[in-house]
Amino acid sequence: MDIYEALYTTRAMRRVKPDPIPQDVQMKILDAAVRAPTGGNEQAWRFLFVDDQAVRNKISPLYRRSMETVFGDYYNSRIDDAKANPDNPESQQWMRVHKSASWLRDNIANVPLLWFSFYSEASDPNGGSIFPAVWNGMLAARAEGVGAALTGSLLLYHDEVLEVLGVPLDQGWKMVSMVTLGYPLGRWGIAPRRPVHHVANRNQWDQPIGFEIPEPLWSKESQ
């Protein structure tokens, strides 16, 4: 797969089939993850795959509760605004995201593989070094046709999740994310985003970046 196709089309794929992911694909995902750059080469990370139904059943209610909090406390006004302005393209896009996130909330127990990532507070106090590893793994998943979606909502129930997963609470391990993995029900494609020149500056805050990119620089048709 062309690297730019992977970069441009690896978007959140929340709606997935229950089909199991073969072990050789799982191996590629994790092996790509540990090849990522890491501060001071500390490799202060641990990864945990969950495919056992009993464990997923215990994670499921925690995830549902966390997403109810996210929808109710953080995105409530945005959801209301989208419903009040259904013809607005941004509202339509947001409601598509809300629909897919709701599907994942309701079907999390049937997602075939959950990938939890942890960092060591002693070696990486803010946990920033783990994100390149997680993204590497998500790109590897994309190359294998596996959809991935990263969520941090379970941080609302951090210790409860660690208890379910058997992670010692006294060894300084902090969960940073859960990535759902499965073969997608939807289609790959370039996610709509605000143009670069709307969100990027040069040298000083609020100063123009110096160029405009009205459309994605890569597309399948251009290859």
N, C-alpha and C positions, 0 to 999 in steps of 0.2 A: 504494500500500500504506500502511495506517495505520502510523504510526511505532512505536506500541507493539507491533503485530504483528511488525515487523522486530526490535525490541529483544528481545522475549520468545522468538522462534522461531529466531533466528540462533545455532544451536548448531553444534558441530563435526560436519560432514558428511564423513566420511572415505571412505565407499564411494560411488564416482561412476562414471558411464559414461565410455567413452573418446571420446565425441562431442566434436568441437572446439567451442570457444567463439567465437562470431562476433566480429569485430573491433570492431563498434560496442558490444558489451557490454563488451569489454576496455577500451575507451575510457572508458566510464562508470565502471568500477571505479577506474581510475587517476585520472580527473579528480576523482572524489569524494575520493580519498585526499589529493590535494594541496590540497584546500580545508580540511583539518583545522587546528585551532589548532597553532601551533608556537612554542616558546619564543623570544622576541625576534624573531619572524618570520625566524629564521635559515634555515628550510627546509633544514636540514642533512641531507637525505635523498637517496637514490638508490634507484630501483626497477628490477628486472630480471625480465621475463617470460621463461619458458623453455617453448617448445612444440616445439622441435627434438628429434626422437627420439634422435639421436646424443648430444645433451647429457643428455637424461633418462636414457639408458642409463649414462652416467658417474656421474650423481648417485645412481642406484638402489643400487649396492653400498655407497656411503657411508651412505645412509639406512638400509639394512638393518642395517649394523654398528652404527650409532648407536642404533637401536631395540633391538637385542639387548643393548646395554649398559644402556639404560634399563630394560628388562624384568628383566635379570639382576642389576643392581646397585642400582637405586633402588626397583623395585616388586616384587622377588622375594617378600618376606615378605607383601605385600598379596595377591599372586596366590595364594600358598600358603594364606593364611587364607581367601580366598574359596572356594577349592576344598574346604577342610576344612569349610566352613559353607555348603553350596549352597542351603539353604532360607532363609538370611538375605536380606532384600530388598536390603541394601547390597551383599552379596556378588553377588547376581544383577545389580545395576546395574553393579558393577565389571567383572564378566565380560563384559557387553555392550560396555563401553568397550574392554576388552582384545581382544575379538574384532574390533571395528571397527579398532582400531589395528594389529592383526596383519594384517588385510586390506590396509590401506594400506601397511604394510611390504612385503608380498609383491607388491603391484601398483603401486608408485609409478611404475614406468617407463611405465605405461599411463594415468596421470592426464594429462588433456589439457593442463593449464596449471599451471606452478609459478611462484609469485610470491615472489621474494627481495627483502628490504628491507635497506638499509644506512644507517648514520649516520656522520657525520664526527666523529671524536674531537676535532678542533680546535674545532668549533663547538658540539658537544653532548657533553660528556665522558662522560655516563652513558647516552646514547642514549634517554632517556625520552620525548623529544618525538616520536619516530616512531610510538609506539603508537597515538595518536589517528588518525594517517593510515592505519595498517593496519586499524584497526577501521572507519573510514569506508569503506574499500574493501570490507571484508567485508559491511557493511550494504548497500552498493550491489549487491554480488553477490547477496545475499539478495533484494533487490527485483527482480532480473532472473531469479530462479529458479535461481541458481548456488550450489551448496554450497561451503563453504570450511572449512578446518581449519588452524589455526595450530600450528606446531611449532618448538621451539627445539633439538631433539635434534641437529641437524646442527652446532651450535656445537662439539660434540665433535671435529669434523673441519673446523674453521673455515678454516684455510689451504688445505686440500685442496679444499674447495668453491670458494674464491675462485680457485684455480688453474684448476679446471674451467670456471668462468664467465668467466675472463679479467680478473678484477678485479685491478688493481695492488696488490701487497702493501706498497708503500712510500708510499702516499698517504693513509694514515690512515682508510681505510674499513673499518668493522666490520659484519659481517652480524649482524642481530638476530633474523631469523626467516625461515622459509619458510611460505607459505600454499599449500595445494593447492586447486585450483579445478576444478570439474566439475559437470555436472548429476547430482543425487543419485539413487542407487538406492533410498534410503529415503524416509521421509516427514518433513516438517517438523513440529515440535512443541515444546512447552515442556520444556526439560531439567529433570529433578528436581534440586533443590538443597536444602541445609540451609536452614531458615527464617532470615530476616533476624535475628530476635531471638536466634538461636544464635551469630551471628558478628559482631554489631555492638554497640558500646557508645556511651555518651554521657559526655563530659567527662573521665572517668577510665577506665583499663583495668579490665575486669571489672565495670563498673557498667552496669546495664540501660539499653537504648536508650529504654525508655519506651513501647513498643508491641509488639504481636505480629502477625505476618503468617503465619498457619498455611497459607494457600493463596495461589497467585499472584493478584495483584490484576487481572491481565488474562487473559482467555481468549477464544478464538474464539467460543464460545457466547454470551458477554456482549455481543457487538457487534451 
